[in-house]
Amino acid sequence: MLRATPRPSDLNLAAHDRVYRALRQQIMHGELDPGQALTLRGLGKAYDVSMTPAREALRRLVAEGALMISSSGRVATPELSNERIEELAALRALIEPELASRALPRAHMALIERLQSINSANAEAVAKHDAVAYVRTNLEFHRTLYLRAQAPAMLAVIETVWLQLGPTMRALYGKVQRQEPPRHHRLIIAALKAGDEPGLRLAVRTDVTQGLRHLAG
């Protein structure tokens, strides 16, 4: 069976998507610091791509709010003001309890066991003082639950919020020097087991907002 030879434009598209996805994950998981600058040359070298896919990846991430571009053309991860942190925290407090509530009727034991496993990995990250692993497993915990809501539009919105908060969440971890995993994760799991919708909403709302108050305070 003959295979078509990829066109240069197809290769550029594949390269751009690879850079975009990898960089998006790095930002969301807090692997980059707030205010960290990114250059086309640096991205090209890091991902072994030309300027074109690197530029397109940056353009998409700027459009999502994951990166900011200054009047001089400098591209960097956002350094969030207290007002911006409060705004994003308010979005989390509005959307995430609703996602959890919609997931509750589909919260079978396999999901609960998966959440417990992720929470154990989160605790391990805390014990190792691994900020990136902490942010990653924390988001994995929430995303795993919210996928059961079957509400893709709301999930897409909240992932954009997480993306904007990624570098800030890492800074928060360093500031509060957490010694144990979030206790509200255990309350979320308990509410899921009990089918307690008000308790689930409260646990999620408290979990997603209390940490950010340390930064905005």
C-alpha positions in Angstrom: 0.0 0.0 0.0 1.4 3.4 -1.0 1.7 6.1 1.5 1.6 9.8 0.5 4.8 11.7 1.2 4.1 14.3 3.9 4.0 17.9 2.6 6.3 20.5 4.3 3.1 22.2 5.6 2.0 19.0 7.2 5.3 18.5 8.9 5.2 22.1 10.2 1.7 21.5 11.6 2.8 18.3 13.4 5.9 20.1 14.8 3.8 23.1 15.9 1.3 20.8 17.6 4.1 18.9 19.4 5.7 22.1 20.7 2.3 23.5 21.7 1.2 20.4 23.6 4.5 20.0 25.4 4.8 23.6 26.4 1.2 23.8 27.4 1.7 20.9 29.8 4.9 22.5 31.2 3.0 25.7 31.9 0.0 24.1 33.4 2.1 21.9 35.7 4.2 24.8 37.0 7.4 23.8 35.3 8.0 27.4 34.3 8.3 30.2 36.8 6.0 33.3 36.8 7.5 35.9 34.4 9.8 33.4 32.7 10.6 34.7 29.2 10.4 32.4 26.1 12.1 33.0 22.8 11.7 31.5 19.4 15.4 30.6 19.3 15.2 28.9 22.7 12.1 26.9 21.8 13.5 25.9 18.4 16.6 24.6 20.1 14.7 22.9 22.9 12.3 21.1 20.6 14.5 20.8 17.5 12.1 22.8 15.3 12.3 25.8 13.0 11.0 29.2 13.8 7.6 28.7 12.2 6.2 26.0 14.4 7.7 27.6 17.5 6.0 30.9 16.6 2.6 29.2 16.0 2.8 27.4 19.3 3.5 30.6 21.1 0.7 32.4 19.3 -1.8 29.7 20.4 -0.6 29.9 24.0 -0.8 33.7 24.1 -4.4 33.4 22.8 -5.3 31.0 25.6 -3.8 33.4 28.3 -1.0 30.9 29.2 1.6 33.4 28.0 1.6 37.2 27.9 3.2 39.4 25.2 4.5 42.9 26.1 4.5 45.9 23.8 8.1 45.2 23.1 7.2 41.7 21.9 8.6 39.9 24.9 6.7 36.6 25.5 6.6 35.3 29.1 4.5 33.3 31.5 2.1 35.6 33.4 2.9 37.3 36.7 -0.5 37.5 38.2 -1.7 40.5 40.2 -3.8 39.9 43.4 -6.8 41.0 41.4 -6.2 38.5 38.7 -5.6 35.7 41.2 -8.9 36.6 42.9 -10.7 36.5 39.5 -9.3 33.1 38.6 -10.1 31.8 42.1 -13.7 33.0 41.7 -13.9 31.1 38.4 -12.7 27.9 40.0 -15.2 28.4 42.9 -18.0 28.8 40.4 -17.3 26.1 37.8 -15.5 23.3 39.7 -18.2 22.5 42.3 -20.7 22.4 39.4 -18.5 19.9 37.5 -18.1 17.8 40.6 -21.9 17.8 41.2 -22.5 16.6 37.6 -19.9 13.9 38.1 -21.5 12.6 41.3 -24.2 10.4 39.7 -21.4 8.6 37.7 -18.9 8.3 40.6 -18.6 4.5 40.6 -16.1 2.7 42.9 -13.4 2.4 40.1 -13.4 6.3 39.9 -13.1 6.6 43.7 -10.3 4.1 43.8 -8.5 6.0 41.0 -8.9 9.3 43.0 -7.4 7.6 46.1 -4.5 6.4 44.0 -3.8 9.9 42.6 -4.1 11.4 46.1 -1.5 8.9 47.3 0.8 10.2 44.5 0.0 13.7 45.6 1.0 12.9 49.2 4.3 11.4 47.9 5.1 14.6 46.0 4.5 16.6 49.1 6.8 14.3 51.1 9.5 14.7 48.4 8.9 18.5 48.2 8.4 18.1 44.5 6.5 21.2 43.5 5.9 20.2 39.9 4.7 16.7 40.8 2.4 18.2 43.4 0.8 20.6 40.9 0.5 17.8 38.3 -1.1 15.3 40.6 -3.4 17.9 42.2 -4.7 18.8 38.7 -4.9 15.2 37.7 -7.1 14.5 40.8 -9.6 17.2 39.8 -9.5 16.5 36.1 -10.2 12.8 36.6 -13.3 13.6 38.7 -14.5 16.3 36.3 -14.2 14.0 33.2 -17.1 12.1 34.7 -19.3 15.2 34.5 -19.5 14.8 30.7 -19.5 18.6 30.4 -16.7 19.3 27.8 -17.4 23.0 27.5 -17.1 23.6 31.2 -14.0 21.4 31.4 -12.3 23.3 28.6 -13.0 26.6 30.4 -11.5 25.4 33.7 -8.5 23.9 31.9 -7.8 27.4 30.5 -8.0 28.7 34.1 -5.5 26.1 35.3 -3.2 27.0 32.4 -3.1 30.6 33.4 -2.5 29.6 37.1 0.2 27.0 36.5 3.3 29.1 37.2 1.5 30.8 40.1 0.5 27.5 41.7 4.2 26.5 41.8 5.1 29.8 43.4 2.3 29.2 45.9 3.7 25.8 46.8 7.1 27.3 47.6 5.4 30.1 49.7 3.2 27.9 51.9 5.8 25.0 52.2 3.0 22.4 52.4 3.8 19.5 54.6 0.8 17.3 53.8 -1.6 16.7 50.9 -4.8 18.8 50.8 -7.2 17.4 53.4 -10.1 18.5 51.3 -9.2 15.8 48.7 -10.2 13.3 51.4 -13.4 15.2 52.1 -14.2 15.1 48.3 -13.6 11.3 48.2 -15.8 10.9 51.4 -18.6 12.9 49.8 -18.5 10.9 46.6 -18.7 7.7 48.6 -21.7 9.0 50.6 -23.4 10.6 47.6 -23.4 13.9 49.5 -23.9 16.5 46.9 -23.8 19.6 49.2 -20.8 18.3 51.0 -19.0 17.6 47.7 -19.7 21.1 46.5 -18.4 22.6 49.7 -15.2 20.4 49.7 -14.4 21.2 46.1 -15.0 25.0 46.5 -12.9 25.1 49.7 -10.1 23.1 48.1 -9.7 25.2 45.0 -9.8 28.6 46.7 -8.1 28.3 50.0 -4.6 27.9 48.7 -4.8 30.8 46.3 -5.7 33.1 49.3 -2.1 32.7 50.5 -0.9 34.3 47.3 -3.5 37.0 47.1 -3.3 37.9 50.8 
